[in-house]
Amino acid sequence: MNHSSSLRRYDYAVLLIFAFTAVASIALQSLVWVAITLFLLLNLKNKTKINWPINLFTIATLLFLATFLIGALLGINPAKSFETIHKYLTFLILFPLGAMVLSVVDIRKLFYFFIAGAAVCAAYGIIYKHFIIHQDRIDSFSGDKMVFGGMLMASLVLIISFLTANPKNLWLWLCCPLVSVALLLTETRGAWLGASVGFALLTWRLNKKWLFAGMFLIVMGISLSPKELQERVKSIASINLSYNDQHQINNSSQTRFLIWVAGLNIIKDHPMGVGQGNIEDIYPQYRIPNKDSEQTVPHLHNNFLQILAQNGWLGLVAYLFWIFAFYFEAFRFKSAVPEANQLNWTMVCIFSAVLVWGITEYTFSHQFMNVQFFLLGMTVALWAQRSTSKKI
């Protein structure tokens, strides 16, 4: 084996390690950059031309990224914004990952490693965090229950997709209940809704029998779960609002409604955006007093509002275009390889699940961005096989 083929194995091996540890550790997520560096070194050494992915979605990604920089420049405190703006450079991993020559088998193996890592974290969260130290909302190794819930959500959709294709896989059947129970114990309602939407879209297209069986299991699971979890589920649809004499919301049973109202007022006063990292500084001026609400928040718990308040109207337009571009490219993807088509649809379902989760959470946190753009990078690599006539 020559050196170049050996190096090619090393960059993929590092990517496998990243996939396995991505849910567990934000520090080890840096391995994705190691894999990318090895990939670039290989091509530089061999003077190989890299076929960078150029399509509507990758162009939209660059435009969306640019609005974070523009928002920081035009915001209320550019100096503070540029202290943390670098984290959004994670968007760029989409390009080298999408440029890697990965077969459907390679991508499937990476997803299996990601599922295995998620299952290990789920087991640790259930056994240690829930049963031993009695944590109210488990967070496993990740340190953030909501981010942990989002990563479990993505892995659960992947698991179900692979199970519909290979229902005799006992390992996947072991992972499925582990990840499902851990997701439930995070009590991350937005991720619950996202997982439900992802599951419904996935099974409606791939196997409707799974959809109805899943609905039955969800109902049974909720009815048999502890009362506190049942109350958490019921609270999703329990919304009580009160208004002042000017017909403005001044109290809510869901504190996020108060955060969103404050966010809308911030947007009204700062149409060009306040810039990355500045919401927590300006939020107290707009906060609606409530005994249950925090004095300040790092973000507005909604992707659309956060991006609008942070990056301005230009940012929101770019975000909507980015969403449109993803669906445009995904829906036009066609392959002669059935597994490639199924993986593409699975990525559509995960992307949709994240959008639903993003209604009640800001999903562009550093740790989840690494996972999301890894998955998007694999999707772009898959799109490079459009119109493939044989399995590769």
FENQUIVEN-V662225 format. One line per field, one symbol per residue. phi: phi as a letter, one per 40 degrees, with the letter a starting at -180 (. if undefined). burial: b if it has 24 or more other C-alpha atoms within 12 Angstrom, else e. A space follows every 50 residues. Layout:
phi: ???
burial: ???
//
This chain:
phi: .ccccccdcccccccccddcbdccacccccccccccccccccccccfccc cccbacccccccccccccccccccccadccdccbcccccddccdcccccc cbcdcdccccccccccccccccccccccccccbfccbcbfccgbcccdcc ccdcccccdccccccacccccccccdccccccccccfccccdcccccccc ccccccaccccccccccccccccccddccccccccdbcbbbbbcccgbcb aacbcccccccccccccccbccgcgdgbdcccddcbccdacccccabcac fadcccccccbgcccccccccdcdcccdcccccabccdcccccccccccc dcccccdccbaccccdccddcccccccccccccccdgccacb
burial: eeeeeebbeebbbbbbbbbbbbbbbbebbbbbbbbbbbbbebbeeeeeee ebbebebbbbbbbbbbbbbbbbbbbbebeebbeebebbbbbbbbbbbbbb bbbbebbbbbbbbbbbbbbbbbbbbbeebbeeeeeebbbbbbebbbbbbb bbbbbbbbbbbbbbbeeeeeebbbbbbbbbbbbbbbbbbbbbbbbbbbbb bbbbebeeebbeebeeebeeebeeeeeebeebbeeeeeeeeeeeeeeebb bbebbbbbbbbbbbbbbeebbbbbbbbbbbebbeebbbeeeebeebbbbb bbbbbbbbbbbbbbbbebbbebbbbbbebbeebbbebebbbbbbbbbbbb bbbbbbbbbbbbbbbbbbbbbbbbbbbbbbbbbbbbeeeeee
//
